[in-house]
Amino acid sequence: MSQSTQIQIPAVETEFAAIPNTQLKVSRVALGTWAIGGWMWGGTDQRESIATIHAALHQGINLIDTAPAYGFGVSEQIVGAALVGVRTEAVIATKTGLEWRDGKIYRNASRARIMQEVDDSLRRLRTDYIDIYQVHWPDPLVPVEETAEAMRTLHKQGKIRAIGVSNFSVAQMERFSQVAPLHVLQSPYNLFERDIETRILPYCRANKIATFGYGALCRGLLSGRMLPDTPFEADDLRHIDPKFQPPRFAQYLDAVRQLDDFAQRRFQRRVIQLAVRWVLDQGIGVALWGGRHPDQLQAARDVAGWSLDAADRKRVAGIVNAAVTDPIGPEFMAPPSRSSSATLTETTT
Ligand SMILES: NC(=O)c1ccc[n+]([C@@H]2O[C@H](COP(=O)([O-])OP(=O)(O)OC[C@H]3O[C@@H](n4cnc5c(N)ncnc54)[C@H](OP(=O)(O)O)[C@@H]3O)[C@@H](O)[C@H]2O)c1
């Protein structure tokens, strides 16, 4: 792994968002590093991954989202290696509250687990503070208040600078907020996965909680690169993602093709930019864009500086609703609790 790097100040237009009640200012397109961890994505290449992180910083993307579960520490280690010498250029968002045994992950958001994990993450990330620390999944075996109290302690200690939760309901966020400040919510959000619009986004807006939408490209489906016979490596989660299975896959691909036509005619852009612009214009703070090759984030340069109006959004919804007659959500990604008898090697984060 490279030990140091020099990052040029970007000459690219980038949109930023302030995270309320913190000093943090983050790019509205962030680099997601789940695939960089390798696990569930067919492996990883460290040099390529580090080059991807540097390419993102070069083009003005300062927010990097990772997690211990992404490759069981590998993603965090790679992020840490990439940021040697440029730590202050980046805002690191990592997570806590999942444990792993024998290649399987389980929820564990207990105080003891969080206290152990934070030091493991700091070591892997080669830093003495985490900018945004997020509870990865709510744990049905641990009271939300216990989890929140542990996060509040870390915040007071200065080990973490902002507190986030991920995959939480409104009721869980309400309980959490009774005990600890809550700065960020991370949830799935893209053109095909819109559940958070009804309750979660309005709640966050009303309570000044910044929102990070994950899977902005719907695991690559909205990149425009997918074909019916696109191959995936051994443990790539798209082997089990229900959107990528026939007959549904054809419906989603049809929607993507029509969205791409629309993006080209109306905006002289492609579906990949339309998908991310749409997410941002819906009022979410940040779109998490997963990448593991340095050229993959280049397309993000064409996301800034334009927007969809009401008629465009109606047209986009019309395309999706007509093409996808049998929609399905991202529930397949939810990891089991420790009490579960499920043995999901394929459970994802
Ligand atoms: N909190 C949670 O529970 C949770 C859950 C899921 C994700 N996340 C976060 O959200 C981030 C983003 O989600 P995601 O990584 O699942 O999926 P995503 O952003 O929807 O899609 C990422 C994939 O899209 C493809 N892609 C990216 N740029 C491309 C380009 N320019 N051209 C063609 N294909 C391109 C790549 O696949 P290929 O490399 O295979 O081409 C990439 O791995 C994650 O990395 C993670 O940080 C959080």
PDBQT file of the ligand as one rigid body, heavy atoms in Angstrom, charges set to zero:
ROOT
HETATM    1  N1  LIG A 401     -25.614   1.413   5.786  1.00  0.00    +0.000 N 
HETATM    2  C1  LIG A 401     -25.831   0.340   5.076  1.00  0.00    +0.000 C 
HETATM    3  O1  LIG A 401     -26.450  -0.631   5.543  1.00  0.00    +0.000 OA
HETATM    4  C2  LIG A 401     -25.313   0.299   3.661  1.00  0.00    +0.000 A 
HETATM    5  C3  LIG A 401     -25.776  -0.696   2.777  1.00  0.00    +0.000 A 
HETATM    6  C4  LIG A 401     -25.282  -0.670   1.464  1.00  0.00    +0.000 A 
HETATM    7  C5  LIG A 401     -24.405   0.328   1.070  1.00  0.00    +0.000 A 
HETATM    8  N2  LIG A 401     -23.970   1.266   1.954  1.00  0.00    +0.000 N 
HETATM    9  C6  LIG A 401     -22.995   2.325   1.571  1.00  0.00    +0.000 C 
HETATM   10  O2  LIG A 401     -23.427   2.928   0.364  1.00  0.00    +0.000 OA
HETATM   11  C7  LIG A 401     -22.377   2.807  -0.615  1.00  0.00    +0.000 C 
HETATM   12  C8  LIG A 401     -22.946   2.730  -2.004  1.00  0.00    +0.000 C 
HETATM   13  O3  LIG A 401     -23.766   1.587  -2.155  1.00  0.00    +0.000 OA
HETATM   14  P1  LIG A 401     -23.293   0.324  -2.975  1.00  0.00    +0.000 P 
HETATM   15  O4  LIG A 401     -21.805   0.338  -3.032  1.00  0.00    +0.000 OA
HETATM   16  O5  LIG A 401     -23.994  -0.837  -2.394  1.00  0.00    +0.000 OA
HETATM   17  O6  LIG A 401     -23.920   0.482  -4.377  1.00  0.00    +0.000 OA
HETATM   18  P2  LIG A 401     -24.097   1.591  -5.511  1.00  0.00    +0.000 P 
HETATM   19  O7  LIG A 401     -23.429   2.844  -5.185  1.00  0.00    +0.000 OA
HETATM   20  O8  LIG A 401     -25.532   1.635  -5.778  1.00  0.00    +0.000 OA
HETATM   21  O9  LIG A 401     -23.382   0.861  -6.721  1.00  0.00    +0.000 OA
HETATM   22  C9  LIG A 401     -22.007   0.650  -6.686  1.00  0.00    +0.000 C 
HETATM   23  C10 LIG A 401     -21.569  -0.114  -7.903  1.00  0.00    +0.000 C 
HETATM   24  O10 LIG A 401     -22.000   0.515  -9.087  1.00  0.00    +0.000 OA
HETATM   25  C11 LIG A 401     -21.047   0.298 -10.106  1.00  0.00    +0.000 C 
HETATM   26  N3  LIG A 401     -20.548   1.582 -10.620  1.00  0.00    +0.000 N 
HETATM   27  C12 LIG A 401     -20.113   2.656  -9.918  1.00  0.00    +0.000 A 
HETATM   28  N4  LIG A 401     -19.715   3.619 -10.743  1.00  0.00    +0.000 NA
HETATM   29  C13 LIG A 401     -19.868   3.148 -11.993  1.00  0.00    +0.000 A 
HETATM   30  C14 LIG A 401     -19.597   3.674 -13.272  1.00  0.00    +0.000 A 
HETATM   31  N5  LIG A 401     -19.084   4.907 -13.439  1.00  0.00    +0.000 N 
HETATM   32  N6  LIG A 401     -19.894   2.924 -14.349  1.00  0.00    +0.000 NA
HETATM   33  C15 LIG A 401     -20.414   1.688 -14.204  1.00  0.00    +0.000 A 
HETATM   34  N7  LIG A 401     -20.679   1.117 -13.013  1.00  0.00    +0.000 NA
HETATM   35  C16 LIG A 401     -20.404   1.852 -11.923  1.00  0.00    +0.000 A 
HETATM   36  C17 LIG A 401     -19.906  -0.468  -9.473  1.00  0.00    +0.000 C 
HETATM   37  O11 LIG A 401     -20.084  -1.871  -9.687  1.00  0.00    +0.000 OA
HETATM   38  P3  LIG A 401     -18.922  -2.713 -10.385  1.00  0.00    +0.000 P 
HETATM   39  O12 LIG A 401     -17.653  -2.300  -9.679  1.00  0.00    +0.000 OA
HETATM   40  O13 LIG A 401     -19.295  -4.120 -10.177  1.00  0.00    +0.000 OA
HETATM   41  O14 LIG A 401     -18.942  -2.291 -11.806  1.00  0.00    +0.000 OA
HETATM   42  C18 LIG A 401     -20.078  -0.165  -8.017  1.00  0.00    +0.000 C 
HETATM   43  O15 LIG A 401     -19.486  -1.117  -7.182  1.00  0.00    +0.000 OA
HETATM   44  C19 LIG A 401     -21.605   1.546  -0.149  1.00  0.00    +0.000 C 
HETATM   45  O16 LIG A 401     -20.322   1.471  -0.754  1.00  0.00    +0.000 OA
HETATM   46  C20 LIG A 401     -21.600   1.781   1.330  1.00  0.00    +0.000 C 
HETATM   47  O17 LIG A 401     -20.613   2.752   1.647  1.00  0.00    +0.000 OA
HETATM   48  C21 LIG A 401     -24.437   1.276   3.241  1.00  0.00    +0.000 A 
ENDROOT
TORSDOF 0
